[in-house]
Amino acid sequence: MARTRRELIDAVLDNLGVLVPGQAPSDEAVARVDSIINPSAATLAALGIIYIPDVGTPSPPSGGQIDDAIYLPFADVCAWNCAGAFNLAGDASLKVLADQAERTLRLIGRPASTRQVLRTDLQLSGNVRRSTYGNFSRGT
């Protein structure tokens, strides 16, 4: 299941801890976080960590298809990037969460191993073992 941009904004505000439980976020807080999402996604893509194809549209926040696997780590990264706007730039816990989130996103976004070796059936290999190395210049 995919998450929307608005759900991401709510998760970032929850990570920042700027809301009292049950309180609706103000339009100003939503706009601050909304302005950080696209640059955060672009930074992660430029660093080669992960590419998020659809983060939705800003002002007003709508749409978005953020995969569940990257939703929470991406919210942590966005929370760290927004910390300065909410006077939380020195919060060490947000920095630690962002570092762990980047490591998680690197693992999720890494390409498949390129050094996979295919096994050959024993019947096709012929089970011929040579005790000496071949000489390609003489054809042996």
MDAnalysis code that builds the backbone (N, CA, C; Angstrom):
import MDAnalysis as mda
import numpy as np

u = mda.Universe.empty(420, n_residues=140, atom_resindex=np.repeat(np.arange(140), 3), trajectory=True)
u.add_TopologyAttr("name", ["N", "CA", "C"] * 140)
u.add_TopologyAttr("resid", np.arange(1, 141))
u.add_TopologyAttr("resname", ["MET", "ALA", "ARG", "THR", "ARG", "ARG", "GLU", "LEU", "ILE", "ASP", "ALA", "VAL", "LEU", "ASP", "ASN", "LEU", "GLY", "VAL", "LEU", "VAL", "PRO", "GLY", "GLN", "ALA", "PRO", "SER", "ASP", "GLU", "ALA", "VAL", "ALA", "ARG", "VAL", "ASP", "SER", "ILE", "ILE", "ASN", "PRO", "SER", "ALA", "ALA", "THR", "LEU", "ALA", "ALA", "LEU", "GLY", "ILE", "ILE", "TYR", "ILE", "PRO", "ASP", "VAL", "GLY", "THR", "PRO", "SER", "PRO", "PRO", "SER", "GLY", "GLY", "GLN", "ILE", "ASP", "ASP", "ALA", "ILE", "TYR", "LEU", "PRO", "PHE", "ALA", "ASP", "VAL", "CYS", "ALA", "TRP", "ASN", "CYS", "ALA", "GLY", "ALA", "PHE", "ASN", "LEU", "ALA", "GLY", "ASP", "ALA", "SER", "LEU", "LYS", "VAL", "LEU", "ALA", "ASP", "GLN", "ALA", "GLU", "ARG", "THR", "LEU", "ARG", "LEU", "ILE", "GLY", "ARG", "PRO", "ALA", "SER", "THR", "ARG", "GLN", "VAL", "LEU", "ARG", "THR", "ASP", "LEU", "GLN", "LEU", "SER", "GLY", "ASN", "VAL", "ARG", "ARG", "SER", "THR", "TYR", "GLY", "ASN", "PHE", "SER", "ARG", "GLY", "THR"])
u.atoms.positions = np.array([
    [0.844, -1.175, 0.000],
    [0.000, 0.000, 0.000],
    [0.888, 1.237, 0.000],
    [0.477, 2.239, -0.717],
    [1.255, 3.460, -0.827],
    [0.654, 4.556, 0.059],
    [1.510, 5.430, 0.504],
    [1.090, 6.547, 1.357],
    [1.064, 7.830, 0.540],
    [0.296, 8.795, 1.006],
    [0.165, 10.070, 0.299],
    [1.112, 11.108, 0.890],
    [1.206, 12.221, 0.191],
    [2.056, 13.323, 0.648],
    [1.544, 13.884, 1.979],
    [0.241, 13.976, 2.118],
    [-0.335, 14.514, 3.360],
    [-0.029, 13.603, 4.550],
    [-0.072, 12.288, 4.339],
    [0.288, 11.360, 5.412],
    [1.763, 11.507, 5.779],
    [2.592, 11.768, 4.778],
    [4.012, 11.996, 5.046],
    [4.209, 13.258, 5.883],
    [3.491, 14.310, 5.563],
    [3.590, 15.564, 6.326],
    [3.180, 15.335, 7.780],
    [2.108, 14.583, 7.989],
    [1.671, 14.285, 9.357],
    [2.721, 13.467, 10.108],
    [3.367, 12.513, 9.416],
    [4.409, 11.705, 10.062],
    [5.623, 12.554, 10.421],
    [5.984, 13.501, 9.549],
    [7.118, 14.388, 9.831],
    [6.814, 15.275, 11.035],
    [5.629, 15.827, 11.083],
    [5.247, 16.671, 12.220],
    [5.208, 15.851, 13.513],
    [4.799, 14.596, 13.409],
    [4.806, 13.724, 14.582],
    [6.233, 13.433, 15.031],
    [7.155, 13.202, 14.071],
    [8.563, 12.971, 14.415],
    [9.186, 14.198, 15.073],
    [8.795, 15.360, 14.617],
    [9.331, 16.593, 15.193],
    [8.785, 16.852, 16.596],
    [7.616, 16.336, 16.885],
    [7.030, 16.514, 18.218],
    [6.521, 17.916, 18.460],
    [6.101, 18.608, 17.427],
    [5.640, 19.983, 17.594],
    [4.144, 20.064, 17.848],
    [3.450, 18.933, 17.771],
    [2.012, 18.943, 17.982],
    [1.656, 18.279, 19.299],
    [0.659, 18.800, 19.945],
    [0.084, 18.166, 21.123],
    [-0.828, 17.054, 20.610],
    [-0.843, 15.878, 21.249],
    [-1.720, 14.801, 20.773],
    [-3.166, 15.272, 20.645],
    [-3.754, 14.999, 19.484],
    [-5.124, 15.418, 19.209],
    [-5.231, 16.773, 18.540],
    [-4.135, 17.512, 18.488],
    [-4.138, 18.836, 17.885],
    [-3.958, 18.705, 16.380],
    [-4.726, 19.489, 15.633],
    [-4.590, 19.524, 14.179],
    [-3.420, 20.439, 13.818],
    [-2.624, 20.059, 12.828],
    [-1.486, 20.909, 12.462],
    [-1.958, 22.206, 11.815],
    [-1.237, 23.279, 12.090],
    [-1.596, 24.569, 11.501],
    [-1.184, 24.590, 10.039],
    [-1.779, 25.486, 9.285],
    [-1.449, 25.615, 7.864],
    [0.008, 26.029, 7.673],
    [0.527, 26.826, 8.593],
    [1.918, 27.272, 8.513],
    [2.883, 26.098, 8.689],
    [2.593, 25.218, 9.649],
    [3.453, 24.052, 9.879],
    [3.399, 23.103, 8.691],
    [2.218, 22.916, 8.136],
    [2.071, 22.053, 6.960],
    [2.841, 22.632, 5.782],
    [2.776, 23.961, 5.605],
    [3.487, 24.597, 4.492],
    [4.999, 24.484, 4.661],
    [5.498, 24.587, 5.900],
    [6.948, 24.441, 6.137],
    [7.438, 23.053, 5.746],
    [6.709, 22.049, 6.199],
    [7.110, 20.676, 5.882],
    [6.918, 20.397, 4.402],
    [5.838, 20.906, 3.832],
    [5.544, 20.682, 2.414],
    [6.644, 21.240, 1.512],
    [7.249, 22.335, 1.935],
    [8.301, 22.938, 1.111],
    [9.619, 22.165, 1.185],
    [9.755, 21.253, 2.122],
    [10.996, 20.490, 2.303],
    [10.954, 19.129, 1.603],
    [9.788, 18.603, 1.314],
    [9.672, 17.231, 0.801],
    [10.351, 17.064, -0.554],
    [10.053, 17.932, -1.521],
    [10.660, 17.782, -2.851],
    [12.179, 17.930, -2.816],
    [12.748, 18.929, -2.128],
    [14.211, 18.989, -2.055],
    [14.827, 17.781, -1.344],
    [14.149, 17.242, -0.344],
    [14.670, 16.058, 0.342],
    [14.710, 14.859, -0.597],
    [13.653, 14.661, -1.373],
    [13.617, 13.557, -2.331],
    [14.677, 13.754, -3.413],
    [14.863, 15.004, -3.857],
    [15.880, 15.283, -4.875],
    [17.290, 15.054, -4.345],
    [17.527, 15.396, -3.091],
    [18.839, 15.171, -2.486],
    [19.145, 13.679, -2.381],
    [18.170, 12.898, -1.934],
    [18.383, 11.454, -1.834],
    [18.655, 10.838, -3.207],
    [17.978, 11.340, -4.229],
    [18.208, 10.824, -5.583],
    [19.580, 11.250, -6.100],
    [19.989, 12.487, -5.830],
    [21.286, 12.979, -6.302],
    [22.447, 12.264, -5.615],
    [22.271, 11.896, -4.358],
    [23.314, 11.166, -3.634],
    [23.341, 9.687, -4.008],
    [22.371, 9.249, -4.790],
    [22.316, 7.854, -5.205],
    [21.805, 6.932, -4.115],
    [21.114, 7.489, -3.130],
    [20.601, 6.666, -2.030],
    [19.343, 5.934, -2.480],
    [18.352, 6.675, -2.953],
    [17.115, 6.083, -3.446],
    [16.371, 7.118, -4.272],
    [15.617, 6.644, -5.249],
    [14.797, 7.530, -6.078],
    [13.335, 7.265, -5.746],
    [12.610, 8.312, -5.415],
    [11.188, 8.199, -5.104],
    [10.432, 8.819, -6.275],
    [9.744, 8.007, -7.071],
    [9.152, 8.529, -8.303],
    [8.000, 9.503, -8.113],
    [7.157, 9.318, -7.096],
    [5.990, 10.195, -6.961],
    [5.813, 10.584, -5.496],
    [6.197, 11.826, -5.175],
    [5.997, 12.316, -3.808],
    [4.795, 13.249, -3.725],
    [4.054, 13.392, -4.815],
    [2.872, 14.236, -4.818],
    [3.195, 15.666, -5.236],
    [2.191, 16.517, -5.136],
    [2.347, 17.913, -5.539],
    [2.204, 18.822, -4.329],
    [3.006, 19.883, -4.277],
    [2.924, 20.820, -3.144],
    [1.855, 21.880, -3.348],
    [1.529, 22.561, -2.278],
    [0.703, 23.781, -2.243],
    [-0.616, 23.670, -2.981],
    [-1.616, 23.114, -2.513],
    [-1.801, 22.306, -1.310],
    [-1.283, 20.897, -1.532],
    [-0.825, 20.247, -0.477],
    [-0.268, 18.904, -0.635],
    [-1.337, 17.900, -1.065],
    [-1.052, 17.224, -2.155],
    [-1.991, 16.220, -2.652],
    [-1.234, 15.157, -3.417],
    [-1.888, 14.030, -3.602],
    [-1.312, 12.935, -4.368],
    [-0.166, 12.270, -3.634],
    [0.628, 11.583, -4.415],
    [1.789, 10.898, -3.871],
    [1.570, 9.404, -3.775],
    [2.587, 8.654, -4.144],
    [2.586, 7.201, -4.039],
    [3.897, 6.795, -3.386],
    [3.993, 6.970, -2.086],
    [5.210, 6.656, -1.356],
    [5.062, 5.245, -0.796],
    [5.945, 4.363, -1.216],
    [5.873, 2.964, -0.825],
    [6.016, 2.829, 0.689],
    [5.321, 1.850, 1.246],
    [5.377, 1.624, 2.696],
    [6.789, 1.320, 3.183],
    [7.595, 0.661, 2.360],
    [8.944, 0.288, 2.776],
    [9.833, 1.504, 3.008],
    [9.592, 2.580, 2.276],
    [10.433, 3.764, 2.420],
    [9.730, 4.910, 3.140],
    [8.486, 4.705, 3.523],
    [7.687, 5.772, 4.126],
    [8.282, 6.275, 5.445],
    [8.540, 5.393, 6.387],
    [9.054, 5.819, 7.693],
    [10.479, 6.378, 7.617],
    [11.418, 5.716, 6.895],
    [12.752, 6.320, 6.805],
    [12.742, 7.670, 6.091],
    [11.907, 7.804, 5.071],
    [11.830, 9.082, 4.361],
    [11.250, 10.164, 5.263],
    [10.300, 9.801, 6.117],
    [9.746, 10.764, 7.083],
    [10.817, 11.207, 8.070],
    [11.698, 10.296, 8.487],
    [12.785, 10.660, 9.396],
    [13.774, 11.618, 8.737],
    [14.093, 11.355, 7.473],
    [15.011, 12.250, 6.749],
    [14.382, 13.629, 6.585],
    [13.114, 13.672, 6.225],
    [12.427, 14.959, 6.067],
    [12.323, 15.702, 7.402],
    [12.134, 14.967, 8.495],
    [12.058, 15.602, 9.817],
    [13.386, 16.274, 10.162],
    [14.501, 15.626, 9.853],
    [15.804, 16.238, 10.117],
    [16.011, 17.467, 9.242],
    [15.580, 17.382, 7.978],
    [15.726, 18.532, 7.086],
    [14.833, 19.697, 7.498],
    [13.720, 19.417, 8.158],
    [12.796, 20.465, 8.624],
    [13.127, 20.979, 10.017],
    [14.052, 20.359, 10.693],
    [14.308, 20.677, 12.098],
    [14.649, 22.149, 12.309],
    [15.394, 22.736, 11.417],
    [15.759, 24.144, 11.561],
    [14.571, 25.077, 11.500],
    [13.581, 24.732, 10.695],
    [12.388, 25.568, 10.567],
    [11.536, 25.556, 11.826],
    [11.718, 24.546, 12.679],
    [10.944, 24.440, 13.916],
    [11.818, 24.633, 15.151],
    [12.993, 25.258, 14.995],
    [13.943, 25.530, 16.081],
    [14.398, 24.251, 16.783],
    [14.602, 23.188, 16.013],
    [15.069, 21.920, 16.559],
    [16.356, 21.466, 15.873],
    [17.127, 22.423, 15.360],
    [18.319, 22.077, 14.581],
    [19.375, 21.360, 15.407],
    [19.393, 21.545, 16.699],
    [20.388, 20.903, 17.543],
    [19.917, 19.604, 18.177],
    [18.772, 19.109, 17.785],
    [18.215, 17.902, 18.390],
    [18.988, 16.679, 17.907],
    [19.720, 16.043, 18.820],
    [20.567, 14.898, 18.444],
    [19.741, 13.677, 18.062],
    [18.574, 13.507, 18.661],
    [17.769, 12.328, 18.348],
    [17.268, 12.364, 16.909],
    [16.946, 13.553, 16.405],
    [16.527, 13.669, 15.006],
    [17.670, 13.345, 14.063],
    [18.886, 13.751, 14.428],
    [20.059, 13.461, 13.603],
    [20.336, 11.962, 13.552],
    [20.231, 11.300, 14.691],
    [20.459, 9.854, 14.738],
    [19.405, 9.126, 13.914],
    [18.148, 9.540, 14.040],
    [17.084, 8.934, 13.239],
    [17.331, 9.137, 11.752],
    [17.789, 10.321, 11.367],
    [18.060, 10.597, 9.956],
    [19.217, 9.749, 9.435],
    [20.257, 9.581, 10.226],
    [21.384, 8.744, 9.811],
    [20.963, 7.288, 9.646],
    [20.182, 6.780, 10.586],
    [19.688, 5.411, 10.468],
    [18.759, 5.269, 9.263],
    [17.963, 6.290, 9.016],
    [17.045, 6.252, 7.873],
    [17.809, 6.237, 6.558],
    [18.883, 7.016, 6.455],
    [19.682, 7.005, 5.225],
    [20.311, 5.646, 4.993],
    [20.797, 4.998, 6.056],
    [21.355, 3.654, 5.908],
    [20.282, 2.671, 5.446],
    [19.095, 2.786, 6.015],
    [18.000, 1.906, 5.615],
    [17.616, 2.145, 4.162],
    [17.533, 3.410, 3.758],
    [17.174, 3.713, 2.374],
    [18.254, 3.247, 1.400],
    [19.519, 3.314, 1.813],
    [20.595, 2.786, 0.953],
    [20.425, 1.280, 0.741],
    [20.070, 0.565, 1.811],
    [19.865, -0.880, 1.681],
    [18.662, -1.202, 0.802],
    [17.599, -0.438, 0.968],
    [16.399, -0.680, 0.169],
    [16.643, -0.334, -1.293],
    [17.351, 0.735, -1.548],
    [17.538, 1.216, -2.913],
    [18.731, 0.661, -3.651],
    [19.516, -0.209, -3.004],
    [20.713, -0.714, -3.669],
    [20.335, -1.648, -4.815],
    [21.165, -1.672, -5.851],
    [20.884, -2.582, -6.964],
    [21.188, -4.019, -6.566],
    [20.683, -4.931, -7.358],
    [20.945, -6.343, -7.104],
    [22.427, -6.637, -7.306],
    [22.897, -7.656, -6.667],
    [24.295, -8.039, -6.796],
    [24.599, -8.391, -8.250],
    [25.651, -7.825, -8.783],
    [25.979, -8.052, -10.193],
    [26.911, -9.233, -10.378],
    [27.345, -9.811, -9.306],
    [28.308, -10.885, -9.392],
    [27.659, -12.221, -9.062],
    [26.560, -12.522, -9.696],
    [25.895, -13.783, -9.454],
    [26.468, -14.836, -10.397],
    [26.782, -15.977, -9.860],
    [27.365, -17.061, -10.639],
    [26.284, -18.099, -10.888],
    [26.129, -18.462, -12.160],
    [25.152, -19.480, -12.507],
    [25.781, -20.853, -12.366],
    [25.037, -21.758, -11.817],
    [25.537, -23.121, -11.650],
    [25.278, -23.913, -12.925],
    [26.228, -24.767, -13.250],
    [26.111, -25.638, -14.403],
    [25.825, -27.048, -13.906],
    [24.941, -27.752, -14.611],
    [24.666, -29.135, -14.239],
    [25.935, -29.965, -14.353],
    [26.098, -30.895, -13.445],
    [27.263, -31.764, -13.479],
    [27.304, -32.589, -14.761],
    [26.163, -32.936, -15.307],
    [26.116, -33.737, -16.523],
    [26.626, -32.941, -17.722],
    [26.438, -31.642, -17.705],
    [26.908, -30.815, -18.813],
    [28.389, -30.472, -18.693],
    [28.898, -30.447, -17.491],
    [30.297, -30.066, -17.327],
    [31.248, -31.186, -17.720],
    [30.807, -32.422, -17.741],
    [31.634, -33.533, -18.171],
    [32.525, -34.083, -17.090],
    [32.590, -33.442, -15.939],
    [33.428, -33.896, -14.827],
    [34.870, -34.151, -15.232],
    [35.396, -33.413, -16.178],
    [36.776, -33.563, -16.610],
    [37.614, -32.590, -15.799],
    [38.577, -33.132, -15.088],
    [39.467, -32.292, -14.300],
    [40.864, -32.410, -14.865],
    [41.448, -31.278, -15.106],
    [42.809, -31.265, -15.628],
    [43.776, -30.925, -14.506],
    [44.892, -31.562, -14.563],
    [45.905, -31.264, -13.557],
    [46.827, -30.125, -13.995],
    [46.804, -29.785, -15.270],
    [47.623, -28.696, -15.774],
    [46.722, -27.651, -16.399],
    [47.267, -26.475, -16.541],
    [46.519, -25.391, -17.154],
    [46.640, -25.485, -18.656],
    [45.646, -25.016, -19.372],
    [45.679, -25.057, -20.832],
    [46.559, -23.958, -21.405],
    [47.008, -24.158, -22.632],
    [47.799, -23.170, -23.342],
    [46.978, -22.706, -24.525],
    [46.466, -21.494, -24.464],
    [45.589, -21.015, -25.499],
    [46.320, -20.694, -26.797],
    [47.605, -20.464, -26.746],
    [48.346, -20.168, -27.977],
    [48.530, -21.433, -28.826],
    [48.568, -22.613, -28.228],
    [48.697, -23.858, -28.975],
    [47.360, -24.587, -29.145],
    [46.302, -24.054, -28.549],
    [44.994, -24.662, -28.699],
    [44.743, -25.832, -27.783],
    [45.491, -25.959, -26.746],
    [45.286, -27.065, -25.817],
    [44.766, -26.554, -24.495],
])
